[in-house]
Amino acid sequence: MTLGAYARASDTGRKRRRNEDSYVVAPPLFAVADGMGGAQAGEVASKLAAAALEDTDSGAGDGEQRVVALIQEANRRVYERANRDPATTGMGTTMTVALIEGKMVTIGHVGDSRAYLVRAGRLEQLTEDHSLVNELLKSGKLSPQEAETHPQRSVITRAVGTDPDVDVDTFTIDAQEGDVFLLCSDGLTDMVDDDAILDVVERHHDDLDRVAKSLVSAANRGGGEDNITVIAFTIAADGDTVRMPAAEPDEDTLEGLPVPEPPVDTMVVPPEQVEQVFVEPGSAAAAAVARKEPISPAARARLVLAMLALLGVAAALLVWGLLR
């Protein structure tokens, strides 16, 4: 068995001005990177990470060692750029990688972009999100229903490029003929649930171009709150590799949809600080996070008074200077 058909689709979504997702389609290597950071730093981070995968020799070793080496190189490049360029300070990116060697598929993972496997009519999430919400789910502080709408669901606990080294999750899947693998950013999974993803893959199993386009369109119909990137590939019998055309979203499905509110940017919080940043869903603090207004009304009032005092001092100094 070997790599079969493959396709990709990436879209800005309906809220973002730029697409900060990047991807790698360089068989037998595939990857999705979802950048984060102010201004255009997220786009810089994801592009640097993707370029590192494309132009780096992963060296010797088994599949997992090679994937770790690639992601560590991506981490080094993003971290060094962030420390060299003040405009990109604090930037980082998620990264989910798949390396195909015969029937073995090695996955490397950092952040909350995901890898899925569709086999025999079932969808399995292969990766575990490195996110605040997932930590709270595992500790029992959130229910799955609360997690779906939690205002801090964009907070991740691990990212490429925010520290000198990064902890990479790796594992290898013994693939079967007909398996469909999906790599995607959270712009898909926050908008489209697992049942709907499986339905799309099953309906268009023999047309991965349509799978990718339909998933992006579904995410946009669901609100398109973030950039959306999907890579799909299959495992086939030897000699059956087929490259699918680059897919773009079906614009006709987006007409007439309302424009949602601006999104909340992704941020990184180390796992040990999860308790410090957690706010109860439905609370005033949660609403403030959702609106990107972490300052309380009292704090805002104090800030306004301080600014007025400074303006008063400046005006007095100006008058004094004119009267001298």
N, C-alpha and C positions, 0 to 999 in steps of 0.2 A: 504494500500500500504506500501511497504517496500523497502529496498535496493535490487536490482536485481544483474545482472552480474557486474563484475568490473575487470579491468586489468591495468597494468602499463608498461611503457617502459622508459628506461633512457640510454643515450649514450653520450660519451665524445664529439662527433662532429668531425669535420675534421681539426680544428685549435688548440684546447686546448690539453695540455699534460695530464691534470687531469680532472676528473669530479667533479666540485664544487657544483653541484646540489645534494640535498638530498630529500627524499620523505618519507611520512608516509602512509602506507596502513594497517590500523588497524580498520576495520569496527566496528562501523559506522563512524570512523574518517579517513579523508584523507587529505593530505597536500603536497605541493611542496615548497621547499626553494632553492633559487638560491644565493649562497654565493659570497661575494666580499671581496677583500683585497689582499695585497701583499703576495708573496711566497705561502704558503699553507693555509693562514689565511681564505680565502673564504670557503675552504672545512671544516675547523674547525668550522666556524660560522654556516654553514648550518647543519652540523651534530649535533652540540650542540642544535640548535633550534629544529631539528626533534626529538632528544632524549627527550627534554623537553616535547613535546607533547605526546610521547609514555609512559612516566613514571610518569606523573603528574595527580593527581585527579583534574578534573576541578571544583569540588565542586557543590554547589547548584545554583539554578537560571535557567533562561530560556536559550535557545540555544545560544543567542547572548552574554549573560553574561559569559557563560562557555567558549565560543570561545575566548572572550577577555582575560579571566583569563589565558588560555593556552598560548596565544601569549605573554602576559605580562611576564609570567614565562620564556618563551623562550628568550625574550628580556633581562631579568635580568641575565640569565646565560651567554649569549653572551657578554653583557656589562661588567660583572664582570671579565670574562676571559680576555677580551681585556685590561682591566685596570690592571690586575695582571701579564700578560705575555707580555713583550715588543715586542716579535716577532709577536703578533697578534693585536697590537695597530691599531685602526681605522677599524677593520674588522666589517662586518655586513652581513645581508642576507635579501632577500625578503621572504615573507611568505604568501601563500594563502591556507586557510583551509576550508574544508567542513565537517560539522557535520550533519548526517542524523538521524532524529527522526520521524519515520513513514513516512508521506508524506511531512514533513517539512525539508527543507535543509537550514541550516544556513551557510553563508559564512563570513569568516573573512579575511582581506586583508591588506597587507603592501608592498609597492614596485610596481614592474611592471610585476611580474608573474600574470597570468590571470585565471579567471574562465569563462567558457562559458556554455550556455545552448542550446541544439538542441531540438527543439520542432516543430512538424508539418512542417517539411521541412525548418525551418528557424534557423539560427545561431544568438544568441544574446550574446554579450560580457557583462557579468554581472558586472565585476569589472572595476574601472577606474584607469588607470596607474598613479602612483605617480612618474612622470618623468618630466624632463625638457621639453622634446618635447611636452608632453601633456599640460603643462602649457602654452607653446608658441602657441599651437593650439587653446586653449581656449581663449587666448587674441588676436587672429587674426594675430599674427606675423609670423605664418607659415601656409602654405596650407597643406592639407593631402598628396599631392604629395611630397612636400619638406620634410615633416616629415619622410617619408619612407626611405630617404637616408641621413638624417641629421647626420653630424659627431658626434654630442653629444647625439645621441639617447640612449646611454648607461648610461647617467647621470640620477640618480633617486633622488627624493626629500624627500624620507622617507624610512627608513630601520630599521630592527630589530637589536638591539644591539649597535647602534651608540650613543644613549643617555640613561639616566637612565630610562626614560619612553618613550613609543611609542604610537602614536595616531593610533588606529585600526579602519578601516572601517568595519562595520558589517551590514548585512541585512539577511532577511529570505525569501526563495522562497517557495510558495505553489506548490509543484511538482505534476505532473500528470503521470499516468502510461505511460511508453514508453519514458519519458524524458531521454536524455543522457546529462550528465554533464561532462565537461572536465576541468581539472586543468593542467596548463602547465607553463614552464619557457619561457622566451623571446627567448631562442634558437629556439623554434618552431615559434613563432609569427613574429619574425624578418625575417624569411626565407620563411614562407608559409602564403599566404593571407587568409582572412576569407572565400572566395568562395571555395578555394581549401580544406580548413579544412572541410567545410560543405560537399563537394563532397565525401571526404573520409568517413566521418561518415555515410552519406546516403548509400553509396555503401556497407559498411560492418556493417550496423546497428545491425545485429544479431550476430556479432563476434567482441567483443571489443578487443580481443587479436590482431586481424588483424588491427583494427582501430589504436591502439597504435603503432604497428610496422610500419604501413604505414605512419603515421604522422612523426615518427622519420626519416624514410627513405626519405620522401619528404623534410624535413629540411636539411638533408645531401646533397641531390641532388641540393638544392638551394644554397649551399655553406657551410653549417655546421659551421658557424662562431663561435658558442658558444655551450656549453653543452645543451642538449635537454632532457627534461623530460615531460612525458605525463601520466596523470592518467585519466581514463575514467570509469564512472559508470552509471548504469541505475536505474530507479525507476520501480518496478514491482508489481504485485499483491502479497498479503501476501503468504509467503511460497515458493516463487520462487527464493530465493537468490542462486546465482551460482558464485563460485570463478573461475576466469579465470587464466590460467597459466601466469607466469612472461614472459613478451615479450622482445625479443631482436630485434635490427634492422636487416633488411634483407640485409646482406653484399653484396649479388649479385648485388644489385642495385647501389652500390658505385664504382664498378670497372670502371677504365678509366676516372674518374673525375679529373680535374686539382686541384692542391693544392693551395688554396687561400693565401693571405697575412695574417700575424699575426693579431689578433684582438685587439681592444681597450678595456681595462678593465672597468668594471662598477665603478662609483664613486657616492658619495652622495653629493648633494647640497641642502641646505634648500630652501623652496619655496621663502623666502624673498630675497635670493641671486640670483635668476634666472636671473634677468636683468644684473647682474655683469658678468656672465659667458657666456651669449649668444653671439654667433658669427654668422654673416650672412652666409647662405649656399653659397658655391662657392667662398668665399673669401679666401685670403691667410691664414688667421687665421684658417679658417675651415679646410683647407688642412693640416695645422700643427697639429691640434687636431687629425685628422684622422690618421696621421703618428705617433702620440704620440711625437711630436716635438714642445712643447709650447714655446721654446726659439727662438727668432728671430735671423737672421744671424748676426746683429750688436751685440746682446748680446752674441752670441757664440764667436765672435771675441774678445770681451772684456774679456770673460772668459779665452780664450786661452792665451791672452797677460798676464793676471794676473798669470796664471799657469807658464808661461815661466819666469816671473819676480821672482816668488817664487823659481823656480829651480835655477835661477842665484844666488840668495841670498844664497841658500843652498850650491851651489858649491863654492862660495867665502868663506863661513864659513869653509868648509871642507879644502880648500887650506890653509887658515889662521891657522887652527889647526895643519896641517901637518908641517908648517914652523916654528911653535913655538919651 
